């Protein structure tokens, strides 16, 4: 008789054997169920990444389906709120804002036609005027900057002194071999790194303005600008790492590899402090990149749980202190909401309580923020730790919820550090925002041509990001700096760095 699926007619009669068969079937069923849950989870993450919203959100209405998480006991003893009295208050609408006074005005006078004045008769005396303003736009355009230097011949009549030729010297040029002035080079840099325009689109844009510039020429200008700005980038790096609080994150970038049929994966690293933002490019995600970059840094390093940072904390356990990111921990539980909704929602609700405290302390000074965290956040963290320890005893380690619990418990020491210093942030969103321009940019320019290209763009984007952090116009700063750089002594390069405007 051929083999086939088991039927009731072919089941064994031995009860012990039947129990064993049931156990095996149940084990197989549970294994398949776990696999289905994991595959469903991975598919949900993929669909969310491609089509879903970027923010990590859960439906707040779902919280009412489960037991409420523990709340601060101080809130329970508060008196009942006073009944609200509904009042009608007129609020100022958004409306149209006034046009900036700094913008150039082009005035057009629209008077009553002279024929109407003559037909009406009488004496016309102007008693005022009505002014209407609309914002207009003139497309940017290329122009040629001509430098005219008169030449003189100096003669000395009545003497034997020979004639001399005199002409003013050209000012030093940051890119002496290029036909581009600093303003155009700055526009290429900002278009590439702030507006995320690939050079082929810039080539088309300049062609529309009347002068086509080959993309190879544009790439050459980017490379030359990065080379001359490298010493200033080193000064910026030293300034950023001179503080004792640095945020860091990384993002993958495809890099063309002639030895392969497809791109390999390089990395861009962002390092952010209150003094600026600096980027670094590496060929891979090995620990050597951040280890070399941060070798002289001492202080708080806020980062994700990437194992490459562990060597830093191992080498300098007392001088480089790891600060965890609650946004990363929260994201793990949000991702687990499909397979374990009750536990995931409760975890997110508990973490939301920590963020509510941060919102309350937003305008506090450093000492008051630390005191509030010690008073209110520390008890919530202790309760959360107990809840996670109990959950770890029952959850499957390889399930999405189990991975979220494991991640949070492994990072627990680092996740509590922010409560010890009021200057620290609860999460690493500062660094995540710093790498976002590269995540947007690679959708447009797709890849780096080689490792040198990544290094050059890391140098240039350090200045555009720092300008934006300081509230400065990147184009204006780059134009000014590329103009002044050739005449600035090496020991005074720091005077060129972007600084916040005086308020």
C-alpha positions as CSV (number, residue, x, y, z in Angstrom):
1,X,0.0,0.0,0.0
2,X,1.5,3.4,-1.0
3,X,2.4,5.8,1.7
4,X,0.3,8.9,2.1
5,X,-1.2,11.2,4.8
6,X,-2.3,9.6,8.0
7,X,-6.1,8.9,8.3
8,X,-8.2,7.7,11.1
9,X,-8.0,4.1,9.6
10,X,-4.2,4.1,9.9
11,X,-3.7,5.6,13.3
12,X,-2.1,3.3,15.9
13,X,-4.3,1.7,18.6
14,X,-1.7,2.0,21.4
15,X,-2.7,4.9,23.7
16,X,0.9,5.7,24.7
17,X,1.9,5.8,21.0
18,X,-1.1,8.0,20.2
19,X,-0.1,10.4,23.0
20,X,3.4,10.6,21.6
21,X,2.1,11.2,18.1
22,X,-0.2,14.0,19.5
23,X,2.8,15.6,21.3
24,X,4.9,15.5,18.1
25,X,2.0,16.9,16.0
26,X,1.5,19.7,18.6
27,X,5.2,20.5,18.6
28,X,5.2,20.7,14.8
29,X,2.1,22.8,14.9
30,X,3.7,25.3,17.4
31,X,6.9,25.4,15.4
32,X,5.0,26.2,12.2
33,X,2.9,28.7,14.0
34,X,6.0,30.5,15.3
35,X,7.4,30.5,11.8
36,X,4.2,31.9,10.4
37,X,4.2,34.6,13.0
38,X,7.9,35.5,12.3
39,X,7.3,35.6,8.5
40,X,4.1,37.6,9.0
41,X,6.1,40.0,11.2
42,X,8.8,40.4,8.6
43,X,6.3,41.0,5.9
44,X,4.5,43.6,8.0
45,X,7.8,45.4,8.6
46,X,8.6,45.3,4.9
47,X,5.2,46.6,3.9
48,X,5.4,49.3,6.5
49,X,8.8,50.4,5.3
50,X,7.7,50.6,1.7
51,X,4.1,51.9,2.0
52,X,3.4,52.8,5.6
53,X,4.0,56.0,7.7
54,X,7.5,56.7,9.0
55,X,6.5,57.4,12.5
56,X,6.3,54.6,15.1
57,X,2.7,54.9,16.3
58,X,0.1,52.6,17.8
59,X,-3.6,53.2,17.8
60,X,-4.2,55.0,21.2
61,X,-7.7,53.5,21.2
62,X,-6.2,50.0,21.6
63,X,-5.0,50.8,25.1
64,X,-8.5,50.6,26.4
65,X,-8.8,46.9,25.5
66,X,-6.3,45.9,28.2
67,X,-5.5,46.5,31.8
68,X,-4.2,50.0,32.4
69,X,-0.4,50.1,33.1
70,X,0.8,51.3,36.6
71,X,0.6,55.0,36.9
72,X,2.3,57.5,39.2
73,X,0.9,57.1,42.7
74,X,1.1,60.9,43.2
75,X,-1.5,61.3,40.5
76,X,-3.9,59.0,42.4
77,X,-3.9,61.2,45.5
78,X,-4.6,64.4,43.5
79,X,-8.0,66.0,44.1
80,X,-10.7,65.5,41.5
81,X,-10.5,68.0,38.7
82,X,-12.8,71.0,38.7
83,X,-15.7,70.7,36.2
84,X,-14.7,72.4,33.0
85,X,-16.6,75.6,32.0
86,X,-17.1,75.9,28.3
87,X,-16.1,79.3,27.1
88,X,-15.9,80.7,23.6
89,X,-12.5,82.4,23.0
90,X,-11.6,83.8,19.7
91,X,-8.2,82.6,18.6
92,X,-6.0,84.2,16.1
93,X,-6.1,82.2,12.9
94,X,-3.0,81.3,10.9
95,X,-3.9,83.7,8.1
96,X,-1.3,85.2,5.8
97,X,2.0,86.3,7.3
98,X,3.6,89.6,6.4
99,X,6.1,89.5,3.7
100,X,9.7,89.9,5.0
101,X,10.9,93.4,5.0
102,X,14.4,92.3,3.9
103,X,13.2,91.1,0.5
104,X,13.9,93.3,-2.5
105,X,10.9,95.3,-3.6
106,X,10.1,96.1,-7.2
107,X,7.5,98.9,-7.3
108,X,4.9,99.3,-10.0
109,X,2.8,102.4,-9.9
110,X,-0.8,101.9,-11.2
111,X,-2.4,105.3,-11.6
112,X,-5.8,106.4,-12.9
113,X,-5.5,106.8,-16.6
114,X,-5.0,110.5,-17.8
115,X,-8.0,110.2,-20.1
116,X,-10.2,109.4,-17.0
117,X,-8.8,112.4,-15.2
118,X,-9.6,114.8,-18.1
119,X,-13.1,113.3,-18.6
120,X,-13.9,113.8,-14.9
121,X,-12.5,117.2,-14.6
122,X,-11.9,119.1,-11.4
123,X,-8.7,119.3,-9.4
124,X,-7.1,116.0,-8.5
125,X,-5.0,116.0,-5.3
126,X,-3.4,112.9,-4.0
127,X,-4.2,112.2,-0.4
128,X,-2.6,108.8,0.0
129,X,-2.1,105.5,-1.6
130,X,-3.1,101.9,-1.4
131,X,-0.3,99.3,-1.4
132,X,-0.7,95.7,-2.4
133,X,2.1,93.2,-2.1
134,X,2.5,89.8,-3.7
135,X,5.5,87.5,-3.5
136,X,7.0,86.9,-6.9
137,X,9.9,84.9,-8.2
138,X,12.7,85.3,-10.8
139,X,14.4,82.0,-11.8
140,X,18.1,81.8,-10.7
141,X,20.5,82.3,-13.6
142,X,24.1,82.0,-14.5
143,X,26.2,85.1,-15.0
144,X,29.8,85.9,-15.8
145,X,31.9,87.7,-13.3
146,X,34.4,89.8,-15.2
147,X,37.5,91.0,-13.5
148,X,39.1,93.9,-15.4
149,X,42.6,94.9,-14.4
150,X,44.0,98.0,-16.1
151,X,47.6,97.7,-17.2
152,X,50.0,100.6,-16.8
153,X,53.4,101.4,-18.2
154,X,55.4,103.6,-15.9
155,X,58.0,105.7,-17.6
156,X,60.8,107.8,-16.0
157,X,61.6,110.6,-18.4
158,X,65.1,112.1,-18.1
159,X,66.5,109.1,-16.4
160,X,68.1,105.9,-17.4
161,X,65.5,103.9,-15.5
162,X,63.7,101.4,-17.8
163,X,59.9,101.5,-18.2
164,X,57.9,99.3,-15.8
165,X,54.6,97.4,-16.4
166,X,52.1,97.6,-13.5
167,X,48.9,95.6,-13.1
168,X,46.9,94.6,-10.0
169,X,47.4,91.0,-8.8
170,X,44.5,88.6,-9.0
171,X,43.0,87.7,-5.6
172,X,43.8,84.2,-4.4
173,X,41.3,81.6,-5.7
174,X,40.3,78.6,-3.8
175,X,39.8,76.6,-7.1
176,X,42.4,78.3,-9.4
177,X,42.0,75.8,-12.2
178,X,38.2,75.9,-12.3
179,X,36.1,78.3,-14.2
180,X,33.6,78.4,-11.4
181,X,33.5,81.2,-8.9
182,X,32.7,80.4,-5.2
183,X,29.0,81.2,-5.6
184,X,28.6,78.6,-8.3
185,X,30.6,76.0,-6.4
186,X,28.5,76.6,-3.3
187,X,25.3,76.2,-5.4
188,X,26.5,72.8,-6.7
189,X,27.3,71.6,-3.2
190,X,24.0,72.8,-1.7
191,X,22.0,71.4,-4.6
192,X,23.6,68.0,-4.1
193,X,23.6,67.7,-0.3
194,X,20.7,69.9,0.8
195,X,18.3,69.7,-2.1
196,X,19.4,66.1,-3.0
197,X,19.8,66.8,-6.7
198,X,22.1,64.4,-8.6
199,X,24.6,66.1,-10.8
200,X,22.8,64.9,-14.0
201,X,19.8,67.0,-12.9
202,X,22.0,69.9,-12.1
203,X,23.5,69.5,-15.6
204,X,20.0,69.8,-17.0
205,X,19.1,72.8,-14.8
206,X,22.2,74.8,-15.9
207,X,21.5,73.9,-19.5
208,X,18.0,75.5,-19.1
209,X,19.8,78.6,-17.8
210,X,21.8,79.0,-21.0
211,X,25.1,77.3,-20.3
212,X,25.4,73.4,-20.2
213,X,28.0,72.2,-17.7
214,X,29.1,68.6,-18.0
215,X,28.4,66.4,-15.1
216,X,32.0,65.3,-15.0
217,X,32.9,69.0,-14.5
218,X,30.4,69.3,-11.7
219,X,31.9,66.2,-10.0
220,X,35.3,67.7,-10.4
221,X,34.2,70.9,-8.6
222,X,32.8,68.8,-5.7
223,X,36.0,66.9,-5.4
224,X,38.2,70.0,-5.4
225,X,35.9,71.8,-2.9
226,X,36.1,68.8,-0.6
227,X,39.9,68.7,-0.9
228,X,40.4,72.4,0.0
229,X,37.9,72.2,2.8
230,X,39.4,69.1,4.4
231,X,41.6,71.1,6.9
232,X,38.6,73.1,8.0
233,X,36.6,69.8,8.3
234,X,39.3,68.6,10.7
235,X,38.9,71.7,12.8
236,X,35.1,71.2,12.8
237,X,35.6,67.6,13.9
238,X,37.8,68.7,16.8
239,X,35.2,71.3,17.9
240,X,32.4,68.8,17.8
241,X,34.3,66.2,19.8
242,X,35.5,68.7,22.3
243,X,32.2,68.5,24.1
244,X,31.4,65.8,26.6
245,X,28.0,64.8,25.0
246,X,28.0,63.3,21.5
247,X,25.2,61.6,19.6
248,X,26.1,59.1,16.8
249,X,24.3,57.0,14.3
250,X,25.0,55.4,10.9
251,X,23.2,54.6,7.7
252,X,24.0,52.3,4.8
253,X,24.9,53.7,1.3
254,X,25.5,51.6,-1.8
255,X,29.0,52.0,-3.3
256,X,29.9,50.9,-6.8
257,X,32.5,48.2,-6.9
258,X,34.3,47.4,-10.2
259,X,35.0,43.9,-9.0
260,X,31.3,43.0,-8.5
261,X,28.2,43.1,-10.7
262,X,26.4,44.9,-8.0
263,X,27.0,47.6,-5.4
264,X,28.4,46.8,-2.0
265,X,27.3,48.5,1.2
266,X,29.3,51.4,2.7
267,X,28.4,53.4,5.7
268,X,28.0,57.1,6.6
269,X,28.4,57.9,10.3
270,X,27.0,61.1,11.9
271,X,28.5,62.6,15.0
272,X,26.4,65.5,16.6
273,X,27.1,67.7,19.5
274,X,25.9,71.2,20.5
275,X,28.8,72.6,18.5
276,X,28.0,71.1,15.2
277,X,27.6,68.0,13.0
278,X,30.4,66.1,11.4
279,X,30.1,63.0,9.1
280,X,32.5,60.2,8.3
281,X,32.5,57.6,5.5
282,X,33.7,54.0,5.8
283,X,33.9,51.1,3.5
284,X,31.9,48.9,5.9
285,X,30.3,48.8,9.3
286,X,33.2,47.4,11.2
287,X,34.0,48.8,14.6
288,X,37.3,50.3,13.3
289,X,35.4,53.3,11.8
290,X,33.9,54.7,15.0
291,X,36.8,53.5,17.1
292,X,39.3,55.6,15.1
293,X,37.0,58.6,14.8
294,X,36.3,58.7,18.6
295,X,39.7,57.7,19.9
296,X,40.2,61.0,21.6
297,X,36.6,61.5,22.8
298,X,35.8,61.4,26.4
299,X,32.3,61.8,27.8
300,X,28.7,60.6,27.2
301,X,28.2,58.8,23.9
302,X,24.5,58.3,23.0
303,X,24.0,55.6,20.4
304,X,22.0,52.5,19.5
305,X,23.0,49.0,20.5
306,X,25.4,48.4,17.7
307,X,28.1,46.0,19.0
308,X,30.9,48.0,17.3
309,X,30.7,50.7,20.0
310,X,31.3,48.1,22.7
311,X,35.0,48.3,22.3
312,X,35.0,52.0,23.1
313,X,33.2,51.3,26.4
314,X,35.5,48.4,27.1
315,X,38.7,50.4,26.5
316,X,37.6,53.5,28.4
317,X,34.9,52.2,30.9
318,X,35.0,55.3,33.1
319,X,35.6,58.1,30.6
320,X,33.3,57.0,27.7
321,X,29.8,56.4,29.1
322,X,27.2,54.7,27.0
323,X,23.7,56.4,26.9
324,X,20.9,54.3,25.5
325,X,18.0,55.3,23.2
326,X,14.4,54.8,24.3
327,X,13.2,55.5,20.8
328,X,15.0,52.3,19.7
329,X,13.5,50.3,22.5
330,X,10.0,51.7,21.9
331,X,10.4,50.8,18.2
332,X,11.0,47.2,19.0
333,X,7.7,47.0,20.9
334,X,5.8,48.8,18.2
335,X,7.1,46.2,15.7
336,X,5.9,43.4,18.0
337,X,2.3,44.8,18.2
338,X,1.0,42.5,15.4
339,X,2.0,39.2,17.2
340,X,1.7,40.3,20.9
341,X,-0.7,43.3,21.0
342,X,-1.4,43.3,24.7
343,X,2.2,43.2,25.9
344,X,3.4,45.5,23.2
345,X,0.8,48.2,23.9
346,X,1.5,48.0,27.6
347,X,5.2,48.5,27.0
348,X,4.6,51.5,24.7
349,X,2.2,53.0,27.3
350,X,4.9,52.7,30.0
351,X,7.5,54.3,27.8
352,X,5.0,57.0,26.9
353,X,5.0,57.9,30.6
354,X,8.7,58.5,30.5
355,X,8.3,60.8,27.5
356,X,5.5,62.7,29.3
357,X,8.0,63.6,32.0
358,X,10.5,64.8,29.3
359,X,7.7,67.0,27.8
360,X,7.1,68.5,31.3
361,X,10.8,69.2,31.8
362,X,11.3,70.7,28.3
363,X,11.7,74.3,29.5
364,X,13.5,73.4,32.8
365,X,17.1,74.1,33.5
366,X,19.6,71.3,33.8
367,X,19.4,70.9,37.5
368,X,15.6,71.0,37.6
369,X,15.3,68.5,34.8
370,X,17.6,66.0,36.6
371,X,15.6,66.4,39.8
372,X,12.3,65.8,38.0
373,X,13.7,62.7,36.4
374,X,15.0,61.4,39.7
375,X,11.6,62.0,41.3
376,X,9.2,60.7,38.7
377,X,11.1,58.7,36.0
378,X,13.2,56.6,38.3
379,X,10.2,54.9,40.0
380,X,8.6,54.2,36.6
381,X,11.9,52.7,35.4
382,X,12.0,50.4,38.4
383,X,8.5,49.2,37.8
384,X,9.2,48.7,34.1
385,X,12.2,46.6,34.9
386,X,10.2,44.3,37.2
387,X,7.5,44.0,34.5
388,X,10.1,43.1,31.8
389,X,11.8,40.5,34.1
390,X,8.5,38.8,34.6
391,X,7.6,39.0,30.9
392,X,11.0,37.4,30.0
393,X,10.1,34.2,31.9
394,X,7.1,33.5,29.6
395,X,7.8,35.1,26.2
396,X,9.4,33.1,23.4
397,X,13.0,34.5,23.0
398,X,12.9,34.5,19.1
399,X,9.5,36.1,18.8
400,X,9.2,39.8,18.0
401,X,8.1,40.5,21.6
402,X,10.9,38.3,23.0
403,X,13.5,40.2,20.9
404,X,12.1,43.5,22.1
405,X,12.3,42.4,25.7
406,X,15.8,41.1,25.3
407,X,17.0,44.3,23.6
408,X,15.6,46.5,26.4
409,X,16.9,44.3,29.2
410,X,20.4,44.1,27.6
411,X,20.5,47.9,27.2
412,X,18.9,48.5,30.6
413,X,22.0,50.1,32.2
414,X,22.5,52.5,29.3
415,X,18.8,53.3,29.1
416,X,18.9,54.7,32.7
417,X,21.9,56.9,32.3
418,X,19.9,59.8,31.0
419,X,18.3,60.3,34.4
420,X,21.6,61.1,36.0
421,X,22.4,64.2,34.0
422,X,19.9,66.9,33.0
423,X,21.8,67.7,29.8
424,X,21.3,64.2,28.4
425,X,18.4,63.3,26.0
426,X,16.0,60.4,26.5
427,X,16.7,59.2,23.0
428,X,19.1,59.5,20.1
429,X,16.7,61.2,17.7
430,X,19.3,64.0,17.1
431,X,21.7,61.7,15.4
432,X,18.8,59.9,13.6
433,X,17.8,63.2,12.1
434,X,21.4,63.9,11.1
435,X,21.6,60.7,8.9
436,X,18.1,61.3,7.4
437,X,19.5,63.5,4.6
438,X,21.6,60.6,3.3
439,X,18.6,58.3,3.5
440,X,16.7,60.9,1.3
441,X,19.6,61.6,-0.9
442,X,20.4,58.0,-1.9
443,X,16.8,57.7,-3.3
444,X,17.9,60.4,-5.8
445,X,21.6,59.8,-6.5
446,X,21.4,56.1,-5.7
447,X,25.0,55.3,-4.8
448,X,28.6,56.5,-4.3
449,X,30.9,56.0,-7.2
450,X,33.7,54.9,-4.9
451,X,35.1,55.2,-1.4
452,X,36.6,58.6,-2.2
453,X,33.2,59.9,-3.3
454,X,31.7,59.0,0.0
455,X,34.6,60.6,1.9
456,X,34.2,63.9,-0.1
457,X,30.5,64.1,0.4
458,X,30.9,63.4,4.1
459,X,33.3,66.4,4.4
460,X,31.0,68.7,2.4
461,X,27.8,67.6,4.2
462,X,29.4,68.3,7.6
463,X,29.4,72.0,6.7
464,X,25.9,72.1,5.2
465,X,24.4,70.2,8.2
466,X,26.3,72.4,10.7
467,X,25.0,75.5,8.9
468,X,21.4,74.3,9.2
469,X,22.0,73.4,12.9
470,X,23.2,76.9,13.5
471,X,20.3,78.5,11.5
472,X,22.6,79.8,8.7
473,X,22.1,79.7,5.0
474,X,24.5,77.0,3.7
475,X,24.9,78.7,0.3
476,X,25.8,82.0,1.8
477,X,28.3,80.5,4.3
478,X,30.0,78.3,1.6
479,X,30.3,81.2,-0.8
480,X,31.9,83.4,1.9
481,X,34.1,80.7,3.2
482,X,35.4,79.6,-0.2
483,X,36.2,83.3,-0.9
484,X,38.0,83.8,2.4
485,X,39.7,80.5,2.7
486,X,42.8,81.1,0.5
487,X,43.8,84.2,2.6
488,X,43.1,82.7,6.0
489,X,46.1,81.4,8.0
490,X,46.0,77.8,9.1
491,X,46.0,78.8,12.8
492,X,42.9,80.9,12.2
493,X,40.7,78.4,10.4
494,X,38.4,78.1,13.4
495,X,37.2,81.7,12.7
496,X,35.5,80.4,9.5
497,X,33.4,77.7,11.1
498,X,29.6,78.2,11.2
499,X,28.4,79.8,14.5
500,X,24.8,80.5,15.6
501,X,23.7,84.0,14.8
502,X,23.5,86.4,17.8
503,X,20.0,86.8,19.0
